[in-house]
Amino acid sequence: MTFEIFLQQLANGISVGSLYALIAIGYTMVYGILRLINFAHGDIFMMAAYFMIFSMVNFSLPWYVSTVIVIAATILLGVVIEKVAYKPLRDASRMSIMISAIGVSFLLQNLATYLFTGVPKGFPDIPFLTKAISFGNVSLSMVTVVTPIITIILLFVVLFITNKTKIGMAMRAVSKDFETAKLMGININNVISSTFVIGSGLAAIGAILWGSKYAAVMPVMGVMPGLKCFIAAVLGGIGNTTGAVIGGFILGMAEIMLVSFIPPLTGYRDAIAFVILIIVLLIKPTGLLGEKVTDKV
């Protein structure tokens, strides 16, 4: 393998990892506050890709206008799901909420199949992102270069919100102790809605970047990325935003580099993520940046 190919695959790995990281932030934030693994998060990501197709193809809107509309529509979808499917079960067992999340996931997949059919649709071309650029003998698409930069910027934005703003302080309080935060007068519903706003917005941005990289959109496209982003969140320490991003980068780079260096693994690319998950759970169940949680008796 030449050095140019190595650099190209490294760039692809960082790009894929940053996409995982964007979506994993939504997983880890919801888990940090609700202790809920939101299995519908990958399908919210999928719906965002269809929103982009609908906006640019059906209404012929320019990509920058469509991007704003898609982010707003995806945030609205995430908040509605929280209000309808999760809020009524706030005092129910975690298993009940998890079953509800799985039900929402299947509902979104079947709704997308009904509305858009199961035939893969082409993601609309965004010239800025699909333009090819070259660094010496290494040729990359602009989306491959831009995605990690956007991910890092958004990570710092999320960290600023959670560490420096009033709603962020409330999020951290709720994640530490749900009941005590409620007794201290924190509006739990606003905090949870804000969490879904941030997570769904990041999923929308991830969907636009993903569609520009892989082009094909279908109702089940969110399933495997959703599972891998959950694994990335666990790898980094679920509940830790920075850990989710680090986990996403590690997972994406491991996938691309292992498949590139070990060709027989090409057909097992998706399995690599689950192997990593098993290893992490055996060696460090709390993840790289996770903290041990002691249950109160």
C-alpha positions as CSV (number, residue, x, y, z in Angstrom):
1,M,0.0,0.0,0.0
2,T,1.5,3.3,-1.1
3,F,1.7,6.3,1.3
4,E,-0.8,8.2,-0.9
5,I,-3.4,5.4,-0.5
6,F,-2.7,5.4,3.2
7,L,-3.4,9.1,3.5
8,Q,-6.6,8.8,1.4
9,Q,-7.9,6.0,3.6
10,L,-6.9,7.9,6.7
11,A,-8.9,10.9,5.5
12,N,-11.9,8.7,4.7
13,G,-11.7,7.1,8.2
14,I,-11.6,10.5,9.9
15,S,-14.5,11.7,7.8
16,V,-16.7,8.6,8.5
17,G,-15.7,8.8,12.2
18,S,-16.7,12.4,12.4
19,L,-20.1,11.5,11.0
20,Y,-20.5,8.8,13.6
21,A,-19.5,11.4,16.2
22,L,-22.1,13.9,15.2
23,I,-24.9,11.4,15.6
24,A,-23.4,9.8,18.7
25,I,-23.6,13.2,20.5
26,G,-27.4,13.0,20.3
27,Y,-27.4,9.4,21.8
28,T,-25.1,10.3,24.6
29,M,-26.9,13.5,25.6
30,V,-30.3,11.8,25.8
31,Y,-28.8,8.9,27.8
32,G,-27.0,11.3,30.1
33,I,-30.3,12.9,31.1
34,L,-33.0,10.3,30.7
35,R,-30.9,7.1,30.9
36,L,-32.6,6.2,27.7
37,I,-31.0,4.7,24.7
38,N,-33.0,6.4,22.0
39,F,-33.1,3.8,19.3
40,A,-35.2,6.1,17.1
41,H,-32.3,8.5,16.8
42,G,-30.9,6.8,13.7
43,D,-34.3,7.0,12.1
44,I,-34.6,10.7,12.8
45,F,-31.3,11.0,10.9
46,M,-32.9,9.0,8.0
47,M,-35.9,11.3,7.9
48,A,-33.6,14.3,7.8
49,A,-32.1,12.9,4.6
50,Y,-35.6,12.5,3.1
51,F,-36.5,16.1,4.1
52,M,-33.5,17.3,2.2
53,I,-34.6,15.4,-0.9
54,F,-38.1,16.7,-0.6
55,S,-36.9,20.3,-0.1
56,M,-34.4,20.4,-2.9
57,V,-36.0,18.1,-5.5
58,N,-39.7,18.6,-5.0
59,F,-39.6,22.3,-4.2
60,S,-36.4,23.2,-6.1
61,L,-35.0,25.2,-3.2
62,P,-31.3,26.1,-3.1
63,W,-29.2,23.9,-0.8
64,Y,-28.6,26.6,1.8
65,V,-32.3,27.4,2.2
66,S,-33.0,23.6,2.3
67,T,-30.4,23.1,5.0
68,V,-32.1,25.5,7.3
69,I,-35.5,24.0,6.6
70,V,-34.3,20.5,7.1
71,I,-32.6,21.3,10.5
72,A,-35.8,23.0,11.7
73,A,-38.0,20.1,10.5
74,T,-35.8,17.5,12.1
75,I,-35.7,19.4,15.4
76,L,-39.5,19.6,15.3
77,L,-39.7,15.8,14.6
78,G,-37.4,15.0,17.5
79,V,-39.3,17.2,19.9
80,V,-42.7,15.8,18.8
81,I,-41.4,12.3,19.3
82,E,-40.2,13.2,22.8
83,K,-43.5,14.8,23.7
84,V,-45.7,12.0,22.3
85,A,-43.7,8.8,22.9
86,Y,-41.4,9.5,25.9
87,K,-43.0,12.2,28.1
88,P,-46.1,10.1,29.0
89,L,-43.7,7.4,30.2
90,R,-41.5,9.7,32.3
91,D,-42.3,7.8,35.5
92,A,-42.5,4.3,33.9
93,S,-39.7,1.8,34.0
94,R,-36.7,2.2,31.7
95,M,-37.7,-1.0,29.9
96,S,-41.1,0.6,29.0
97,I,-39.4,3.7,27.6
98,M,-36.9,1.6,25.6
99,I,-39.7,-0.5,24.1
100,S,-41.4,2.8,23.1
101,A,-38.1,4.0,21.5
102,I,-37.9,0.7,19.5
103,G,-41.6,1.2,18.5
104,V,-40.9,4.8,17.3
105,S,-37.9,3.5,15.2
106,F,-40.1,0.9,13.4
107,L,-42.9,3.5,13.0
108,L,-40.5,6.0,11.3
109,Q,-39.1,3.3,9.0
110,N,-42.5,2.2,7.9
111,L,-43.7,5.7,7.5
112,A,-40.8,6.5,5.3
113,T,-41.5,3.4,3.3
114,Y,-45.1,4.4,2.8
115,L,-44.3,8.0,1.9
116,F,-41.2,7.6,-0.2
117,T,-41.3,3.8,-1.1
118,G,-38.5,1.4,-0.4
119,V,-36.6,2.2,-3.6
120,P,-33.3,4.0,-2.9
121,K,-33.4,7.7,-3.8
122,G,-30.5,9.8,-4.9
123,F,-29.4,12.5,-2.5
124,P,-29.5,15.9,-4.2
125,D,-26.2,17.3,-5.4
126,I,-24.7,20.1,-3.2
127,P,-21.8,21.3,-5.5
128,F,-19.8,22.8,-2.6
129,L,-19.7,19.4,-0.8
130,T,-19.3,17.1,-3.8
131,K,-16.5,19.1,-5.5
132,A,-13.2,17.1,-5.7
133,I,-10.0,18.5,-4.4
134,S,-6.5,17.2,-4.7
135,F,-3.5,17.3,-2.3
136,G,-0.6,16.0,-4.4
137,N,-1.7,12.5,-5.5
138,V,-4.4,12.3,-2.9
139,S,-7.9,13.1,-4.3
140,L,-10.8,13.8,-1.9
141,S,-14.3,15.2,-2.1
142,M,-14.9,18.4,-0.2
143,V,-17.3,16.7,2.2
144,T,-14.5,14.4,3.3
145,V,-12.4,17.5,4.3
146,V,-15.2,19.6,5.7
147,T,-17.0,17.0,7.8
148,P,-14.3,16.7,10.6
149,I,-14.0,20.5,10.8
150,I,-17.8,20.9,11.2
151,T,-17.8,18.1,13.8
152,I,-15.1,19.7,15.9
153,I,-16.8,23.2,15.7
154,L,-20.1,21.7,16.7
155,L,-18.5,19.8,19.6
156,F,-17.2,23.1,21.0
157,V,-20.6,24.7,20.5
158,V,-22.3,21.9,22.5
159,L,-19.6,22.0,25.2
160,F,-20.1,25.8,25.5
161,I,-23.9,25.3,25.8
162,T,-23.6,22.6,28.4
163,N,-20.8,24.3,30.5
164,K,-21.5,28.0,30.1
165,T,-25.2,28.6,29.7
166,K,-28.2,28.4,32.1
167,I,-29.9,25.6,30.2
168,G,-26.6,23.7,30.1
169,M,-26.2,24.0,33.9
170,A,-29.7,22.6,34.2
171,M,-28.8,19.7,31.9
172,R,-25.8,18.8,34.0
173,A,-27.9,19.0,37.2
174,V,-30.6,16.7,35.7
175,S,-28.0,14.2,34.5
176,K,-26.4,14.1,38.0
177,D,-29.7,13.6,39.9
178,F,-33.0,13.8,38.2
179,E,-35.2,13.9,41.3
180,T,-33.1,16.5,43.2
181,A,-33.0,18.7,40.1
182,K,-36.8,18.6,40.0
183,L,-37.0,19.5,43.7
184,M,-34.7,22.4,43.1
185,G,-37.2,24.0,40.7
186,I,-35.5,23.0,37.4
187,N,-38.1,22.6,34.6
188,I,-37.4,19.0,33.6
189,N,-39.5,19.1,30.5
190,N,-37.7,22.1,29.1
191,V,-34.3,20.5,29.8
192,I,-35.3,17.3,28.1
193,S,-36.8,19.2,25.1
194,S,-33.6,21.2,24.8
195,T,-31.6,18.0,24.7
196,F,-33.7,16.6,21.9
197,V,-33.4,19.9,20.0
198,I,-29.6,19.7,20.1
199,G,-29.4,16.0,19.3
200,S,-31.9,16.2,16.4
201,G,-30.2,19.3,15.0
202,L,-26.9,17.5,14.9
203,A,-28.5,14.4,13.4
204,A,-29.9,16.7,10.6
205,I,-26.4,18.1,9.9
206,G,-25.0,14.6,9.9
207,A,-27.7,13.4,7.4
208,I,-26.8,16.2,5.0
209,L,-23.1,15.4,5.2
210,W,-23.8,11.6,5.0
211,G,-26.0,12.0,1.9
212,S,-23.4,14.1,0.2
213,K,-20.9,11.3,0.8
214,Y,-22.9,8.2,0.1
215,A,-25.8,9.6,-2.1
216,A,-28.3,6.7,-1.7
217,V,-31.2,7.3,0.8
218,M,-33.6,4.5,1.8
219,P,-36.0,3.9,4.8
220,V,-33.6,1.6,6.6
221,M,-30.5,3.7,6.1
222,G,-30.5,4.9,9.7
223,V,-30.4,1.5,11.3
224,M,-26.7,0.5,10.9
225,P,-25.3,4.1,11.4
226,G,-27.6,4.4,14.4
227,L,-26.2,1.2,16.0
228,K,-22.6,2.2,15.2
229,C,-23.2,5.7,16.7
230,F,-24.5,4.0,19.9
231,I,-21.4,1.9,19.9
232,A,-19.3,5.0,19.5
233,A,-21.1,6.6,22.5
234,V,-20.4,3.5,24.6
235,L,-16.8,3.4,23.5
236,G,-16.2,7.0,24.5
237,G,-18.2,6.7,27.7
238,I,-22.0,7.1,27.2
239,G,-23.2,10.3,28.8
240,N,-19.9,12.1,28.0
241,T,-20.1,14.4,24.9
242,T,-16.4,14.6,24.3
243,G,-16.2,10.8,24.7
244,A,-18.9,10.3,22.1
245,V,-16.9,12.3,19.6
246,I,-13.6,10.5,20.4
247,G,-15.5,7.1,20.2
248,G,-16.9,8.1,16.8
249,F,-13.5,9.0,15.4
250,I,-11.9,5.8,16.7
251,L,-14.7,3.6,15.3
252,G,-14.7,5.3,11.9
253,M,-10.9,5.1,11.5
254,A,-10.8,1.5,12.8
255,E,-13.4,0.4,10.2
256,I,-11.8,2.1,7.2
257,M,-8.2,1.3,8.1
258,L,-8.8,-2.4,9.0
259,V,-10.7,-3.0,5.8
260,S,-8.0,-1.2,3.8
261,F,-5.1,-3.0,5.3
262,I,-6.8,-6.4,5.7
263,P,-8.8,-7.0,2.5
264,P,-10.5,-10.3,3.8
265,L,-12.3,-8.1,6.3
266,T,-14.1,-6.1,3.6
267,G,-17.2,-8.2,3.9
268,Y,-17.2,-7.8,7.7
269,R,-17.0,-4.0,7.9
270,D,-20.1,-3.7,9.9
271,A,-19.1,-6.5,12.3
272,I,-15.9,-4.6,13.3
273,A,-18.0,-2.2,15.3
274,F,-19.6,-4.9,17.3
275,V,-16.3,-6.6,17.9
276,I,-15.0,-3.3,19.3
277,L,-18.1,-3.0,21.5
278,I,-17.6,-6.5,23.0
279,I,-13.9,-5.7,23.7
280,V,-14.8,-2.4,25.3
281,L,-17.5,-4.0,27.5
282,L,-15.0,-6.7,28.6
283,I,-12.1,-4.4,29.3
284,K,-13.6,-1.0,30.3
285,P,-17.4,-1.2,30.5
286,T,-17.7,2.5,31.4
287,G,-15.9,3.5,28.1
288,L,-12.8,5.7,27.7
289,L,-14.1,8.8,29.5
290,G,-17.0,7.3,31.3
291,E,-17.4,7.5,35.1
292,K,-18.5,4.7,37.4
293,V,-22.1,5.2,38.6
294,T,-23.0,4.0,42.1
295,D,-26.6,3.1,42.5
296,K,-28.3,4.7,45.5
297,V,-29.9,2.3,47.9
